[in-house]
Amino acid sequence: MFKEDEFKKVEGEKKRWIEDLSKILGETPERLPRFTTISDFEIKDLYTPTDIKETDYTETSVPGVYPFTRGVHPSMYRGRFWTMRMFSGLGGPEETNKRFHYLLSQGETGLSIAFHYPTLMGYDSDSPVSRGRLEMWCRH
């Protein structure tokens, strides 16, 4: 997709950007030493075409086809609307079930369920690490 000399140009621009960034970070440092996804994959500070230069575009570019890098539906949102969701949860089972039924009866097409924070982060609810986390999360 790109020519090798274009990759070299992009790599040079990235190098200059990193040098400039190090000067700026002295004035406004980043909030965290490391940024990650919820699965603990590191998030780079800059992505460029060099990050995907080994990717076979013909295997990853078609919407609705594995590995779904362009979405799960062939026509994406030209053929169907975005799922409308109301964030809900943090109640007992009966209250939650009642709320879900109400939301769906009002036209919601999906539900976003709020697990308590330790569960969301992959801890068992009864783990000592989880103690007090729900109360802390609910106050914010």
N, CA, C and O atoms as a GROMACS GRO file, in nm:
protein
  560
    1MET      N    1   0.083  -0.119   0.000
    1MET     CA    2   0.000   0.000   0.000
    1MET      C    3   0.087   0.125   0.000
    1MET      O    4   0.062   0.220  -0.075
    2PHE      N    5   0.190   0.126   0.084
    2PHE     CA    6   0.285   0.237   0.087
    2PHE      C    7   0.417   0.189   0.029
    2PHE      O    8   0.449   0.070   0.034
    3LYS      N    9   0.492   0.281  -0.025
    3LYS     CA   10   0.625   0.248  -0.074
    3LYS      C   11   0.723   0.258   0.043
    3LYS      O   12   0.698   0.331   0.139
    4GLU      N   13   0.833   0.184   0.034
    4GLU     CA   14   0.930   0.180   0.143
    4GLU      C   15   0.984   0.318   0.178
    4GLU      O   16   1.005   0.348   0.295
    5ASP      N   17   1.005   0.405   0.077
    5ASP     CA   18   1.056   0.539   0.108
    5ASP      C   19   0.952   0.622   0.183
    5ASP      O   20   0.988   0.712   0.259
    6GLU      N   21   0.823   0.594   0.162
    6GLU     CA   22   0.718   0.664   0.237
    6GLU      C   23   0.720   0.620   0.384
    6GLU      O   24   0.698   0.702   0.474
    7PHE      N   25   0.745   0.491   0.408
    7PHE     CA   26   0.757   0.444   0.546
    7PHE      C   27   0.873   0.513   0.616
    7PHE      O   28   0.862   0.551   0.732
    8LYS      N   29   0.984   0.527   0.546
    8LYS     CA   30   1.101   0.593   0.604
    8LYS      C   31   1.069   0.738   0.639
    8LYS      O   32   1.112   0.789   0.742
    9LYS      N   33   0.994   0.804   0.552
    9LYS     CA   34   0.955   0.943   0.577
    9LYS      C   35   0.865   0.950   0.702
    9LYS      O   36   0.883   1.037   0.788
   10VAL      N   37   0.769   0.858   0.712
   10VAL     CA   38   0.680   0.855   0.828
   10VAL      C   39   0.759   0.828   0.955
   10VAL      O   40   0.734   0.890   1.058
   11GLU      N   41   0.855   0.734   0.949
   11GLU     CA   42   0.937   0.704   1.066
   11GLU      C   43   1.019   0.826   1.109
   11GLU      O   44   1.037   0.849   1.228
   12GLY      N   45   1.068   0.904   1.014
   12GLY     CA   46   1.141   1.026   1.044
   12GLY      C   47   1.051   1.128   1.112
   12GLY      O   48   1.091   1.193   1.209
   13GLU      N   49   0.930   1.144   1.061
   13GLU     CA   50   0.833   1.236   1.121
   13GLU      C   51   0.800   1.194   1.263
   13GLU      O   52   0.789   1.277   1.353
   14LYS      N   53   0.784   1.062   1.284
   14LYS     CA   54   0.753   1.012   1.418
   14LYS      C   55   0.869   1.041   1.513
   14LYS      O   56   0.847   1.080   1.628
   15LYS      N   57   0.991   1.022   1.467
   15LYS     CA   58   1.109   1.048   1.549
   15LYS      C   59   1.113   1.195   1.591
   15LYS      O   60   1.139   1.226   1.707
   16ARG      N   61   1.087   1.286   1.496
   16ARG     CA   62   1.085   1.429   1.528
   16ARG      C   63   0.972   1.460   1.627
   16ARG      O   64   0.989   1.539   1.719
   17TRP      N   65   0.858   1.397   1.606
   17TRP     CA   66   0.744   1.419   1.695
   17TRP      C   67   0.779   1.377   1.837
   17TRP      O   68   0.748   1.448   1.932
   18ILE      N   69   0.843   1.261   1.851
   18ILE     CA   70   0.882   1.212   1.984
   18ILE      C   71   0.981   1.308   2.049
   18ILE      O   72   0.971   1.335   2.169
   19GLU      N   73   1.075   1.361   1.974
   19GLU     CA   74   1.170   1.458   2.028
   19GLU      C   75   1.098   1.584   2.075
   19GLU      O   76   1.125   1.635   2.183
   20ASP      N   77   1.005   1.634   1.993
   20ASP     CA   78   0.927   1.751   2.032
   20ASP      C   79   0.840   1.721   2.152
   20ASP      O   80   0.826   1.805   2.242
   21LEU      N   81   0.782   1.602   2.156
   21LEU     CA   82   0.696   1.563   2.267
   21LEU      C   83   0.773   1.562   2.398
   21LEU      O   84   0.722   1.606   2.500
   22SER      N   85   0.895   1.511   2.395
   22SER     CA   86   0.973   1.507   2.520
   22SER      C   87   0.997   1.647   2.575
   22SER      O   88   1.003   1.664   2.697
   23LYS      N   89   1.010   1.747   2.490
   23LYS     CA   90   1.024   1.886   2.536
   23LYS      C   91   0.894   1.934   2.599
   23LYS      O   92   0.895   1.998   2.705
   24ILE      N   93   0.782   1.904   2.534
   24ILE     CA   94   0.651   1.948   2.582
   24ILE      C   95   0.614   1.879   2.712
   24ILE      O   96   0.555   1.941   2.801
   25LEU      N   97   0.649   1.751   2.726
   25LEU     CA   98   0.612   1.676   2.846
   25LEU      C   99   0.677   1.732   2.970
   25LEU      O  100   0.627   1.710   3.080
   26GLY      N  101   0.788   1.802   2.956
   26GLY     CA  102   0.847   1.868   3.072
   26GLY      C  103   0.754   1.973   3.129
   26GLY      O  104   0.752   1.995   3.250
   27GLU      N  105   0.678   2.038   3.042
   27GLU     CA  106   0.583   2.142   3.084
   27GLU      C  107   0.449   2.084   3.127
   27GLU      O  108   0.391   2.128   3.226
   28THR      N  109   0.402   1.985   3.053
   28THR     CA  110   0.272   1.922   3.084
   28THR      C  111   0.288   1.770   3.077
   28THR      O  112   0.257   1.709   2.974
   29PRO      N  113   0.336   1.708   3.184
   29PRO     CA  114   0.358   1.563   3.183
   29PRO      C  115   0.228   1.485   3.167
   29PRO      O  116   0.120   1.533   3.201
   30GLU      N  117   0.241   1.364   3.115
   30GLU     CA  118   0.123   1.278   3.100
   30GLU      C  119   0.073   1.237   3.238
   30GLU      O  120   0.149   1.233   3.334
   31ARG      N  121  -0.057   1.208   3.245
   31ARG     CA  122  -0.120   1.174   3.372
   31ARG      C  123  -0.072   1.042   3.431
   31ARG      O  124  -0.065   1.027   3.553
   32LEU      N  125  -0.038   0.947   3.344
   32LEU     CA  126   0.002   0.813   3.388
   32LEU      C  127   0.134   0.773   3.323
   32LEU      O  128   0.166   0.819   3.214
   33PRO      N  129   0.210   0.686   3.390
   33PRO     CA  130   0.334   0.640   3.327
   33PRO      C  131   0.309   0.543   3.212
   33PRO      O  132   0.396   0.524   3.126
   34ARG      N  133   0.190   0.480   3.211
   34ARG     CA  134   0.159   0.380   3.109
   34ARG      C  135   0.009   0.381   3.083
   34ARG      O  136  -0.070   0.379   3.177
   35PHE      N  137  -0.031   0.384   2.957
   35PHE     CA  138  -0.171   0.379   2.920
   35PHE      C  139  -0.200   0.242   2.859
   35PHE      O  140  -0.124   0.193   2.775
   36THR      N  141  -0.312   0.179   2.902
   36THR     CA  142  -0.346   0.046   2.854
   36THR      C  143  -0.495   0.035   2.827
   36THR      O  144  -0.576   0.118   2.871
   37THR      N  145  -0.529  -0.070   2.752
   37THR     CA  146  -0.670  -0.105   2.736
   37THR      C  147  -0.714  -0.177   2.863
   37THR      O  148  -0.632  -0.205   2.950
   38ILE      N  149  -0.842  -0.208   2.873
   38ILE     CA  150  -0.893  -0.280   2.989
   38ILE      C  151  -0.832  -0.421   2.996
   38ILE      O  152  -0.832  -0.483   3.102
   39SER      N  153  -0.780  -0.471   2.884
   39SER     CA  154  -0.714  -0.602   2.880
   39SER      C  155  -0.564  -0.590   2.903
   39SER      O  156  -0.491  -0.688   2.886
   40ASP      N  157  -0.518  -0.474   2.941
   40ASP     CA  158  -0.378  -0.445   2.973
   40ASP      C  159  -0.286  -0.450   2.851
   40ASP      O  160  -0.166  -0.478   2.864
   41PHE      N  161  -0.340  -0.423   2.733
   41PHE     CA  162  -0.255  -0.405   2.616
   41PHE      C  163  -0.208  -0.260   2.617
   41PHE      O  164  -0.288  -0.168   2.633
   42GLU      N  165  -0.080  -0.241   2.599
   42GLU     CA  166  -0.026  -0.105   2.602
   42GLU      C  167  -0.077  -0.023   2.483
   42GLU      O  168  -0.085  -0.073   2.371
   43ILE      N  169  -0.112   0.102   2.509
   43ILE     CA  170  -0.156   0.194   2.406
   43ILE      C  171  -0.040   0.287   2.375
   43ILE      O  172   0.009   0.358   2.462
   44LYS      N  173   0.004   0.284   2.251
   44LYS     CA  174   0.115   0.369   2.212
   44LYS      C  175   0.072   0.515   2.211
   44LYS      O  176  -0.047   0.546   2.204
   45ASP      N  177   0.169   0.604   2.219
   45ASP     CA  178   0.137   0.746   2.215
   45ASP      C  179   0.111   0.795   2.073
   45ASP      O  180   0.054   0.903   2.054
   46LEU      N  181   0.152   0.718   1.973
   46LEU     CA  182   0.129   0.755   1.834
   46LEU      C  183   0.128   0.630   1.747
   46LEU      O  184   0.217   0.545   1.757
   47TYR      N  185   0.028   0.620   1.662
   47TYR     CA  186   0.021   0.511   1.565
   47TYR      C  187   0.036   0.570   1.425
   47TYR      O  188  -0.018   0.676   1.395
   48THR      N  189   0.111   0.499   1.340
   48THR     CA  190   0.133   0.543   1.203
   48THR      C  191   0.117   0.424   1.110
   48THR      O  192   0.100   0.312   1.158
   49PRO      N  193   0.121   0.444   0.980
   49PRO     CA  194   0.112   0.331   0.886
   49PRO      C  195   0.222   0.227   0.908
   49PRO      O  196   0.206   0.111   0.868
   50THR      N  197   0.333   0.266   0.970
   50THR     CA  198   0.440   0.168   0.993
   50THR      C  199   0.396   0.059   1.091
   50THR      O  200   0.452  -0.051   1.092
   51ASP      N  201   0.296   0.089   1.174
   51ASP     CA  202   0.247  -0.011   1.269
   51ASP      C  203   0.170  -0.123   1.201
   51ASP      O  204   0.153  -0.231   1.259
   52ILE      N  205   0.123  -0.100   1.080
   52ILE     CA  206   0.044  -0.202   1.010
   52ILE      C  207   0.102  -0.236   0.873
   52ILE      O  208   0.031  -0.289   0.787
   53LYS      N  209   0.229  -0.204   0.853
   53LYS     CA  210   0.285  -0.224   0.720
   53LYS      C  211   0.291  -0.371   0.679
   53LYS      O  212   0.296  -0.400   0.559
   54GLU      N  213   0.291  -0.463   0.773
   54GLU     CA  214   0.292  -0.606   0.741
   54GLU      C  215   0.150  -0.662   0.725
   54GLU      O  216   0.134  -0.780   0.692
   55THR      N  217   0.049  -0.579   0.747
   55THR     CA  218  -0.089  -0.624   0.737
   55THR      C  219  -0.129  -0.642   0.592
   55THR      O  220  -0.103  -0.555   0.508
   56ASP      N  221  -0.194  -0.754   0.564
   56ASP     CA  222  -0.245  -0.779   0.429
   56ASP      C  223  -0.383  -0.713   0.420
   56ASP      O  224  -0.481  -0.765   0.473
   57TYR      N  225  -0.389  -0.602   0.352
   57TYR     CA  226  -0.513  -0.525   0.342
   57TYR      C  227  -0.628  -0.608   0.287
   57TYR      O  228  -0.742  -0.588   0.328
   58THR      N  229  -0.600  -0.699   0.196
   58THR     CA  230  -0.708  -0.778   0.136
   58THR      C  231  -0.770  -0.874   0.235
   58THR      O  232  -0.882  -0.922   0.213
   59GLU      N  233  -0.701  -0.904   0.344
   59GLU     CA  234  -0.756  -0.995   0.444
   59GLU      C  235  -0.825  -0.923   0.559
   59GLU      O  236  -0.893  -0.987   0.640
   60THR      N  237  -0.809  -0.791   0.569
   60THR     CA  238  -0.862  -0.720   0.686
   60THR      C  239  -0.952  -0.602   0.651
   60THR      O  240  -0.996  -0.531   0.741
   61SER      N  241  -0.980  -0.580   0.525
   61SER     CA  242  -1.046  -0.455   0.489
   61SER      C  243  -1.195  -0.464   0.464
   61SER      O  244  -1.260  -0.362   0.444
   62VAL      N  245  -1.251  -0.583   0.464
   62VAL     CA  246  -1.390  -0.598   0.422
   62VAL      C  247  -1.483  -0.604   0.543
   62VAL      O  248  -1.469  -0.693   0.627
   63PRO      N  249  -1.578  -0.511   0.554
   63PRO     CA  250  -1.673  -0.515   0.666
   63PRO      C  251  -1.757  -0.642   0.662
   63PRO      O  252  -1.798  -0.688   0.556
   64GLY      N  253  -1.782  -0.698   0.780
   64GLY     CA  254  -1.866  -0.816   0.792
   64GLY      C  255  -1.795  -0.947   0.769
   64GLY      O  256  -1.859  -1.052   0.767
   65VAL      N  257  -1.663  -0.944   0.751
   65VAL     CA  258  -1.585  -1.065   0.725
   65VAL      C  259  -1.474  -1.075   0.830
   65VAL      O  260  -1.409  -0.976   0.864
   66TYR      N  261  -1.455  -1.197   0.880
   66TYR     CA  262  -1.347  -1.221   0.976
   66TYR      C  263  -1.216  -1.165   0.922
   66TYR      O  264  -1.188  -1.184   0.803
   67PRO      N  265  -1.134  -1.099   1.001
   67PRO     CA  266  -1.137  -1.082   1.146
   67PRO      C  267  -1.213  -0.960   1.196
   67PRO      O  268  -1.187  -0.912   1.306
   68PHE      N  269  -1.304  -0.908   1.120
   68PHE     CA  270  -1.396  -0.800   1.158
   68PHE      C  271  -1.326  -0.671   1.199
   68PHE      O  272  -1.373  -0.601   1.288
   69THR      N  273  -1.214  -0.640   1.135
   69THR     CA  274  -1.144  -0.515   1.166
   69THR      C  275  -1.218  -0.393   1.114
   69THR      O  276  -1.190  -0.281   1.156
   70ARG      N  277  -1.310  -0.413   1.023
   70ARG     CA  278  -1.388  -0.302   0.969
   70ARG      C  279  -1.534  -0.310   1.013
   70ARG      O  280  -1.619  -0.241   0.957
   71GLY      N  281  -1.565  -0.391   1.113
   71GLY     CA  282  -1.700  -0.400   1.165
   71GLY      C  283  -1.763  -0.536   1.139
   71GLY      O  284  -1.718  -0.612   1.054
   72VAL      N  285  -1.869  -0.563   1.214
   72VAL     CA  286  -1.931  -0.695   1.208
   72VAL      C  287  -2.042  -0.708   1.104
   72VAL      O  288  -2.081  -0.820   1.070
   73HIS      N  289  -2.091  -0.597   1.053
   73HIS     CA  290  -2.200  -0.601   0.955
   73HIS      C  291  -2.149  -0.559   0.818
   73HIS      O  292  -2.078  -0.459   0.807
   74PRO      N  293  -2.183  -0.635   0.713
   74PRO     CA  294  -2.136  -0.599   0.578
   74PRO      C  295  -2.174  -0.457   0.536
   74PRO      O  296  -2.093  -0.388   0.474
   75SER      N  297  -2.294  -0.414   0.569
   75SER     CA  298  -2.337  -0.279   0.531
   75SER      C  299  -2.320  -0.180   0.645
   75SER      O  300  -2.356  -0.063   0.634
   76MET      N  301  -2.264  -0.230   0.754
   76MET     CA  302  -2.244  -0.150   0.874
   76MET      C  303  -2.370  -0.070   0.906
   76MET      O  304  -2.479  -0.126   0.903
   77TYR      N  305  -2.359   0.056   0.936
   77TYR     CA  306  -2.475   0.131   0.981
   77TYR      C  307  -2.552   0.196   0.868
   77TYR      O  308  -2.639   0.280   0.892
   78ARG      N  309  -2.521   0.159   0.744
   78ARG     CA  310  -2.605   0.200   0.632
   78ARG      C  311  -2.727   0.109   0.625
   78ARG      O  312  -2.831   0.148   0.573
   79GLY      N  313  -2.712  -0.012   0.679
   79GLY     CA  314  -2.820  -0.110   0.674
   79GLY      C  315  -2.897  -0.122   0.804
   79GLY      O  316  -3.008  -0.174   0.804
   80ARG      N  317  -2.840  -0.076   0.912
   80ARG     CA  318  -2.911  -0.082   1.040
   80ARG      C  319  -2.861   0.031   1.128
   80ARG      O  320  -2.749   0.079   1.114
   81PHE      N  321  -2.946   0.072   1.220
   81PHE     CA  322  -2.912   0.180   1.311
   81PHE      C  323  -2.812   0.134   1.415
   81PHE      O  324  -2.798   0.015   1.440
   82TRP      N  325  -2.743   0.231   1.475
   82TRP     CA  326  -2.661   0.202   1.591
   82TRP      C  327  -2.750   0.146   1.699
   82TRP      O  328  -2.868   0.181   1.707
   83THR      N  329  -2.698   0.060   1.780
   83THR     CA  330  -2.774   0.010   1.893
   83THR      C  331  -2.792   0.122   1.992
   83THR      O  332  -2.695   0.183   2.037
   84MET      N  333  -2.917   0.150   2.027
   84MET     CA  334  -2.944   0.253   2.128
   84MET      C  335  -2.939   0.185   2.264
   84MET      O  336  -3.002   0.082   2.285
   85ARG      N  337  -2.864   0.243   2.355
   85ARG     CA  338  -2.846   0.180   2.486
   85ARG      C  339  -2.868   0.280   2.598
   85ARG      O  340  -2.835   0.398   2.587
   86MET      N  341  -2.926   0.231   2.704
   86MET     CA  342  -2.939   0.308   2.827
   86MET      C  343  -2.855   0.235   2.930
   86MET      O  344  -2.877   0.117   2.956
   87PHE      N  345  -2.759   0.304   2.991
   87PHE     CA  346  -2.672   0.242   3.089
   87PHE      C  347  -2.755   0.212   3.213
   87PHE      O  348  -2.825   0.300   3.264
   88SER      N  349  -2.747   0.090   3.261
   88SER     CA  350  -2.830   0.054   3.375
   88SER      C  351  -2.762  -0.053   3.458
   88SER      O  352  -2.674  -0.124   3.410
   89GLY      N  353  -2.803  -0.063   3.581
   89GLY     CA  354  -2.748  -0.163   3.670
   89GLY      C  355  -2.739  -0.109   3.811
   89GLY      O  356  -2.804  -0.010   3.844
   90LEU      N  357  -2.660  -0.174   3.894
   90LEU     CA  358  -2.639  -0.137   4.034
   90LEU      C  359  -2.765  -0.148   4.119
   90LEU      O  360  -2.782  -0.072   4.214
   91GLY      N  361  -2.853  -0.239   4.084
   91GLY     CA  362  -2.970  -0.268   4.166
   91GLY      C  363  -2.972  -0.416   4.196
   91GLY      O  364  -2.887  -0.492   4.149
   92GLY      N  365  -3.070  -0.457   4.274
   92GLY     CA  366  -3.087  -0.599   4.300
   92GLY      C  367  -3.140  -0.669   4.175
   92GLY      O  368  -3.176  -0.602   4.078
   93PRO      N  369  -3.145  -0.801   4.175
   93PRO     CA  370  -3.189  -0.876   4.056
   93PRO      C  371  -3.330  -0.839   4.011
   93PRO      O  372  -3.353  -0.820   3.892
   94GLU      N  373  -3.424  -0.827   4.105
   94GLU     CA  374  -3.562  -0.796   4.066
   94GLU      C  375  -3.572  -0.656   4.008
   94GLU      O  376  -3.638  -0.635   3.906
   95GLU      N  377  -3.507  -0.558   4.073
   95GLU     CA  378  -3.510  -0.420   4.023
   95GLU      C  379  -3.444  -0.410   3.886
   95GLU      O  380  -3.493  -0.340   3.797
   96THR      N  381  -3.331  -0.480   3.869
   96THR     CA  382  -3.259  -0.476   3.742
   96THR      C  383  -3.343  -0.537   3.631
   96THR      O  384  -3.351  -0.481   3.522
   97ASN      N  385  -3.405  -0.651   3.658
   97ASN     CA  386  -3.490  -0.717   3.558
   97ASN      C  387  -3.606  -0.626   3.519
   97ASN      O  388  -3.639  -0.615   3.401
   98LYS      N  389  -3.668  -0.562   3.616
   98LYS     CA  390  -3.779  -0.470   3.589
   98LYS      C  391  -3.732  -0.353   3.501
   98LYS      O  392  -3.800  -0.314   3.406
   99ARG      N  393  -3.615  -0.299   3.534
   99ARG     CA  394  -3.560  -0.186   3.458
   99ARG      C  395  -3.528  -0.227   3.315
   99ARG      O  396  -3.558  -0.153   3.221
  100PHE      N  397  -3.468  -0.344   3.296
  100PHE     CA  398  -3.436  -0.392   3.162
  100PHE      C  399  -3.562  -0.408   3.078
  100PHE      O  400  -3.567  -0.365   2.963
  101HIS      N  401  -3.665  -0.470   3.136
  101HIS     CA  402  -3.791  -0.487   3.062
  101HIS      C  403  -3.852  -0.352   3.027
  101HIS      O  404  -3.904  -0.334   2.916
  102TYR      N  405  -3.847  -0.258   3.120
  102TYR     CA  406  -3.900  -0.125   3.092
  102TYR      C  407  -3.824  -0.059   2.976
  102TYR      O  408  -3.886  -0.007   2.882
  103LEU      N  409  -3.693  -0.061   2.982
  103LEU     CA  410  -3.612   0.003   2.877
  103LEU      C  411  -3.641  -0.060   2.740
  103LEU      O  412  -3.658   0.012   2.642
  104LEU      N  413  -3.646  -0.190   2.733
  104LEU     CA  414  -3.674  -0.258   2.606
  104LEU      C  415  -3.815  -0.225   2.557
  104LEU      O  416  -3.837  -0.212   2.436
  105SER      N  417  -3.910  -0.211   2.648
  105SER     CA  418  -4.048  -0.177   2.606
  105SER      C  419  -4.057  -0.034   2.554
  105SER      O  420  -4.152   0.001   2.484
  106GLN      N  421  -3.959   0.051   2.590
  106GLN     CA  422  -3.957   0.190   2.546
  106GLN      C  423  -3.876   0.212   2.419
  106GLN      O  424  -3.856   0.326   2.376
  107GLY      N  425  -3.827   0.103   2.358
  107GLY     CA  426  -3.759   0.115   2.231
  107GLY      C  427  -3.608   0.097   2.233
  107GLY      O  428  -3.543   0.105   2.129
  108GLU      N  429  -3.552   0.072   2.350
  108GLU     CA  430  -3.408   0.044   2.355
  108GLU      C  431  -3.381  -0.082   2.274
  108GLU      O  432  -3.461  -0.176   2.275
  109THR      N  433  -3.268  -0.086   2.206
  109THR     CA  434  -3.234  -0.203   2.125
  109THR      C  435  -3.114  -0.278   2.180
  109THR      O  436  -3.067  -0.374   2.119
  110GLY      N  437  -3.064  -0.236   2.295
  110GLY     CA  438  -2.954  -0.303   2.361
  110GLY      C  439  -2.942  -0.251   2.502
  110GLY      O  440  -2.992  -0.143   2.534
  111LEU      N  441  -2.877  -0.327   2.586
  111LEU     CA  442  -2.861  -0.288   2.726
  111LEU      C  443  -2.712  -0.283   2.761
  111LEU      O  444  -2.637  -0.374   2.728
  112SER      N  445  -2.672  -0.178   2.826
  112SER     CA  446  -2.536  -0.169   2.880
  112SER      C  447  -2.548  -0.193   3.029
  112SER      O  448  -2.608  -0.114   3.101
  113ILE      N  449  -2.491  -0.301   3.075
  113ILE     CA  450  -2.507  -0.342   3.214
  113ILE      C  451  -2.388  -0.295   3.295
  113ILE      O  452  -2.272  -0.318   3.257
  114ALA      N  453  -2.416  -0.231   3.406
  114ALA     CA  454  -2.309  -0.180   3.493
  114ALA      C  455  -2.278  -0.284   3.599
  114ALA      O  456  -2.348  -0.293   3.701
  115PHE      N  457  -2.174  -0.362   3.576
  115PHE     CA  458  -2.126  -0.450   3.682
  115PHE      C  459  -2.054  -0.364   3.784
  115PHE      O  460  -2.010  -0.254   3.752
  116HIS      N  461  -2.043  -0.413   3.905
  116HIS     CA  462  -1.970  -0.330   4.000
  116HIS      C  463  -1.822  -0.334   3.963
  116HIS      O  464  -1.775  -0.427   3.897
  117TYR      N  465  -1.751  -0.234   4.005
  117TYR     CA  466  -1.617  -0.208   3.956
  117TYR      C  467  -1.520  -0.326   3.968
  117TYR      O  468  -1.450  -0.355   3.871
  118PRO      N  469  -1.513  -0.395   4.081
  118PRO     CA  470  -1.420  -0.509   4.086
  118PRO      C  471  -1.451  -0.616   3.980
  118PRO      O  472  -1.359  -0.671   3.920
  119THR      N  473  -1.578  -0.645   3.957
  119THR     CA  474  -1.615  -0.742   3.854
  119THR      C  475  -1.572  -0.691   3.718
  119THR      O  476  -1.519  -0.767   3.637
  120LEU      N  477  -1.596  -0.565   3.692
  120LEU     CA  478  -1.556  -0.504   3.566
  120LEU      C  479  -1.406  -0.518   3.543
  120LEU      O  480  -1.363  -0.538   3.430
  121MET      N  481  -1.327  -0.509   3.648
  121MET     CA  482  -1.182  -0.518   3.638
  121MET      C  483  -1.130  -0.661   3.645
  121MET      O  484  -1.009  -0.684   3.641
  122GLY      N  485  -1.222  -0.759   3.657
  122GLY     CA  486  -1.183  -0.900   3.653
  122GLY      C  487  -1.159  -0.965   3.788
  122GLY      O  488  -1.104  -1.075   3.794
  123TYR      N  489  -1.200  -0.900   3.896
  123TYR     CA  490  -1.184  -0.959   4.029
  123TYR      C  491  -1.314  -1.027   4.071
  123TYR      O  492  -1.422  -0.986   4.030
  124ASP      N  493  -1.302  -1.132   4.152
  124ASP     CA  494  -1.420  -1.193   4.211
  124ASP      C  495  -1.481  -1.095   4.310
  124ASP      O  496  -1.409  -1.021   4.377
  125SER      N  497  -1.612  -1.096   4.319
  125SER     CA  498  -1.681  -1.003   4.410
  125SER      C  499  -1.640  -1.025   4.555
  125SER      O  500  -1.638  -0.931   4.634
  126ASP      N  501  -1.608  -1.150   4.591
  126ASP     CA  502  -1.572  -1.178   4.728
  126ASP      C  503  -1.422  -1.175   4.754
  126ASP      O  504  -1.376  -1.215   4.861
  127SER      N  505  -1.344  -1.129   4.657
  127SER     CA  506  -1.199  -1.116   4.675
  127SER      C  507  -1.169  -1.004   4.773
  127SER      O  508  -1.238  -0.902   4.772
  128PRO      N  509  -1.068  -1.021   4.859
  128PRO     CA  510  -1.029  -0.911   4.950
  128PRO      C  511  -0.995  -0.783   4.876
  128PRO      O  512  -1.014  -0.674   4.930
  129VAL      N  513  -0.946  -0.795   4.753
  129VAL     CA  514  -0.914  -0.676   4.673
  129VAL      C  515  -1.040  -0.595   4.643
  129VAL      O  516  -1.033  -0.473   4.626
  130SER      N  517  -1.155  -0.663   4.637
  130SER     CA  518  -1.281  -0.597   4.600
  130SER      C  519  -1.345  -0.522   4.716
  130SER      O  520  -1.433  -0.439   4.694
  131ARG      N  521  -1.302  -0.549   4.835
  131ARG     CA  522  -1.366  -0.491   4.954
  131ARG      C  523  -1.368  -0.339   4.949
  131ARG      O  524  -1.264  -0.275   4.935
  132GLY      N  525  -1.487  -0.281   4.961
  132GLY     CA  526  -1.502  -0.136   4.965
  132GLY      C  527  -1.499  -0.068   4.830
  132GLY      O  528  -1.523   0.053   4.822
  133ARG      N  529  -1.472  -0.140   4.723
  133ARG     CA  530  -1.460  -0.077   4.592
  133ARG      C  531  -1.595  -0.031   4.538
  133ARG      O  532  -1.602   0.073   4.472
  134LEU      N  533  -1.700  -0.104   4.563
  134LEU     CA  534  -1.831  -0.066   4.512
  134LEU      C  535  -1.871   0.069   4.570
  134LEU      O  536  -1.917   0.157   4.497
  135GLU      N  537  -1.855   0.085   4.700
  135GLU     CA  538  -1.892   0.211   4.764
  135GLU      C  539  -1.810   0.327   4.710
  135GLU      O  540  -1.862   0.436   4.686
  136MET      N  541  -1.681   0.302   4.689
  136MET     CA  542  -1.593   0.407   4.636
  136MET      C  543  -1.638   0.446   4.496
  136MET      O  544  -1.641   0.565   4.464
  137TRP      N  545  -1.672   0.348   4.412
  137TRP     CA  546  -1.711   0.374   4.274
  137TRP      C  547  -1.844   0.447   4.267
  137TRP      O  548  -1.862   0.536   4.183
  138CYS      N  549  -1.937   0.412   4.353
  138CYS     CA  550  -2.072   0.472   4.349
  138CYS      C  551  -2.069   0.620   4.390
  138CYS      O  552  -2.157   0.696   4.348
  139ARG      N  553  -1.972   0.662   4.469
  139ARG     CA  554  -1.966   0.801   4.512
  139ARG      C  555  -1.923   0.896   4.399
  139ARG      O  556  -1.948   1.016   4.408
  140HIS      N  557  -1.861   0.844   4.294
  140HIS     CA  558  -1.807   0.931   4.190
  140HIS      C  559  -1.909   0.959   4.084
  140HIS      O  560  -1.880   1.031   3.988
   0.00000   0.00000   0.00000
